[in-house]
Amino acid sequence: MATMEAANAEEAPLRHVEKDVLIPKLMREKAKERCAEKVEAFNHCCKESGFFMVFKCQEENAALKECLTAHYNDPVFYEQCKQEYIQEKLEFERTGIPSKNRKQKLPTSM
């Protein structure tokens, strides 16, 4: 079954919105996870600096942008995100359940 899904993933052309909106959105989310240390440093600086964050947090902002841009421009990272998107799409087509609903934990007690 996995080889059949892989074959379907390669054959199915992606729509414009998938290539230009949905996959880049997934890339942004994953890049933020991979750059979590830089995101946290920037957020901390902004909270500490208040109104003057534009001036005081330039170094943290530059480091964050550099980290994120490195991921956005990485063709291997794009391909990984594209394959993950395709697998989620195939799973949705198979089950009819969106990924965010599949990933939610069920309550242990009612």
N, C-alpha and C positions, 0 to 999 in steps of 0.2 A: 504494500500500500504506500509506503514512504517513497518508493521509486516512482510510483504513479503520480503522487503529489508533486514530486520534483519535476517530472516531465510536464505536468500541467502548469507549474510555476514558470517554466521556461517558455512554454508556448503562448501563454496568455499575455497579450500586449497590455501595457499599463496605460491608463488614461492620462490625459494632460494633468488633471487635478491630482492624481496619484504621484506622478513624477515631480511636479512643480510645487505641490502644497503638502500632501500627506507624508511623503517620505522625508522631505526636509524638516517637517515638524517633528517626526520621530528622531531625526538626526540631532535637532536642537535639544530635545529632551535627554537623549543619551549622552550628548556632549556635556550637558550640565552635570550629569552624574559623574562623568569621567573627570570633569574639572571641579569637582565638589570642593576641594581645598581652596581653590582660587575664588569660587563663588562665595564661600564662607568668609574668606578674608575681606573681600570687597563689601559684603553685607555688614560685617562687623565694623569696618572703617566708616561706612555710611552712617551707621547708627551712632557711632562715637562722634562723628564730625558734624552732624546736623546740617545746618544750612550751608556750611563751608565744604561739604563733601566734594563738590566739583573741583575744588583746588587741592584739598588734602588727600584725596583718594586716587589721584592720577596714576600712581605706580600700581596699585591694586587693580585698577580698571584696565590698564595696559596689559598686565599679566593675564587677566581673565580673557580679554579679547584675543590675545595671542594663543591661549590654550584652545578657546572655542574655534577660532579660525583654522588652526591646525587640523582640527577634526572635520570641519566643514569642507576643507579642501583635500581631504584624504580619500582617494577613490576606493580604497579597500574598505574604509569605514562606511562610505556610501553604499557599497555593494552589500555589506553586512546588514545595514538598515533596510535596504531594499528587499533582501531575502527574508528578513524578519517580518516586514510588512506583508509580503506575499504569503508567508505561512499563516499569519493572522487572518488574512483575507480568505485563504482556503479553509481555515478552521471555522470562520464565520459562515461561509457558504455551506459547510458540512453540518454545523450545529444550529445556526441561526442565533447564536448567543454572541453579543459583542465581547471583545477581549476584556474590557474593563469590568463587565459583569462576571466573566469567568474567573477573574483574578481576585474578586472580593471573597473574603472569608465568610463562611456561614457562621451565624451565631451559635455558641455552644449551649446556651440555655435560652428558653423562651419565657 
